[in-house]
Amino acid sequence: MDQRPPLPLALRLATIALLVAFPATWVTPLMRAGLLPLFGLSEISVLSGVQSLWRTDVPLAVLVTFLALVAPLVKLLGLLLVQYRLASPRMLPALEGLGKLAMADVFLIALYVVLVKGVGLATVETAWGLYVFTGAVLAGIGLGHWTARAVSGRQSGPVAGEG
């Protein structure tokens, strides 16, 4: 599509690393929940939460599957295509929107924690995986901004080293 060289190597490597690492966040514990403080707490990950939702609330399961699993991966794959000049930079606004949708999943988890804590019959604690998942989503958003800046910098003039 574009004859110019790909964008910076560090940007491409960071995007590939996040693309490989992101699925690991799906199995990290987002929260621990239990019926009463007297009983043990069960750890809930993105995947275990989605599995439970498929049994109880299919429309919500579809939404969470899209927000937590599909949107972030599609965004990262799209960024790689733009970074390697295999897709147009005009895709970047749509990819940014996918990043914001992934952030909506973090909001849903936080809302769930607040609602359950408000009822008082259950115990819910955030776990370290929530921070890892949130960090991965924010890293994806940051990579999108970095890609946009790199693309706009390359489009405003000749590539460095060209005369």
N, C-alpha and C positions, 0 to 999 in steps of 0.2 A: 504494500500500500504506500509506504513512504520510503524513499531511498536514503534518508539520513540515518546515522547510526542510532542504536537504541539509547535509551536514557541511562543515567549513571548506574554503574554496576552495583553500588551500595543500595540503591533504591530497589533494583530488581532482586537482589539477594534478600533484602529485608522482606519484600513481598512474598517471595518463595518460602522463606522461613516461617512466616505467619500462616501461609496457606497450608504448610505441613503441620504446624503446631496447633492450629485452631481446633481441629477435631479432638485433640487431647482435652480441651477445656470442656467438652461435652460429658466427660465421665468424672470430672472433679466435683467434690461435694459443694453445692451451692448453699445449702442450708441443712440444718438438723431440725427435725420436727417430731413431736410426740403428742399424745392425747393430753396427758397431765404431767406435771413435773415429776410425779412419782414413778412414771414408767420411763424406760429407755428411749432415747431419741434415734430416729432413723435418718440416715443421710440421704439427701435427694440431690441428684445431678440433673443436668439437662435431659440426658437420655432416659433416666428412670422416671422423671417427671412426664416426659412425652409418652412413655409407655403407659403410665397410669392414665393420662388423659385419653388415650385411644380407647381405653375400656369404659371411661365414664362420660367424656364430653368430646365427641369427634370434631365438631367445628373449632373448638378451642385448640384441640390437638393439631389440626391442620394449620391454624394461625401460628402457634408456637413453633411447629416444625419449620414453617417458612421463615419466621423471624430469627430463630436461633440456629438453624442448620443450613438452610438454602441461601438466604440473602447474604450472609457474610462470605460464603464460598463463591457465589456468583460474582460478588463485588471484587474479591481478590483475583479471581480468574480474569475478569474484565480489566482490572488494573494492569495485570501482566500483559494482556493483549495490547493495551495502549503503550505500555513501557517498551515492548518489543516492536512497536510500530506495525502490529498486525491488525489493529483496529483504530478507528478515528478518535482523536481526542474529544470529539463531540459527544462521545459516550460518557464522559466524566460527570456531567450533572446527574445522569440517571444512576451512575454508580455511587455517587454521593448520597442519593436518595436511599439506595439499598443499605448503606452504612447507617443512616438514621433509623431505618426500620429495624436493623439489628439492635440498635440502642433501645428501641421500644421493648424488646424482650427483657432487657435488664430492668426497665421500668415495671414491667408486669411482675417480675420476681419480687422487686421491692414492695410493690403494692400488696402482693400476697402476704409477705411477711408482716406488713403493717396491719392488714385486715385480721389476720389470725391472732396476732398479739392483742388486738383490740377486743376480741371476743373473750379472752381470758381463760378459756377451757383448754387451750393447747399451748404448748411451748414451742417456739420457733426461734432458732438462732442462726445468724448468717455464718457461713463457713468460708474457709479460705478460697474455695473454688469460685465463689461469687466475684471475688476481687480479680482472680485470674481471668475469668470469662469477660468481666468488664474491661480489664486491661487489654485483652485481645481485640475487643470491639473498638475501643478507643485507638489502639494501634492501627487498626484498619482504616479508621477515619483519618488518622494522621498520615498514613501512606497515601490516601486519596488526595490530601492537600499537597503533599510533597510531589506527587505525580503531576498535579495540575500546575504547580509552580515550575517544575522542570520542563513541562511541555510548553508553557507560555514563554519561558525564557529561551527555549530553542526556536520558537516560532517568530520571536521578535527580531531575529537577526540571523546571520550565518552561523553555522556550527563552528565552534572554536577550532582553529587550525586551518580553516578554509580561507582562501585568499580571494 
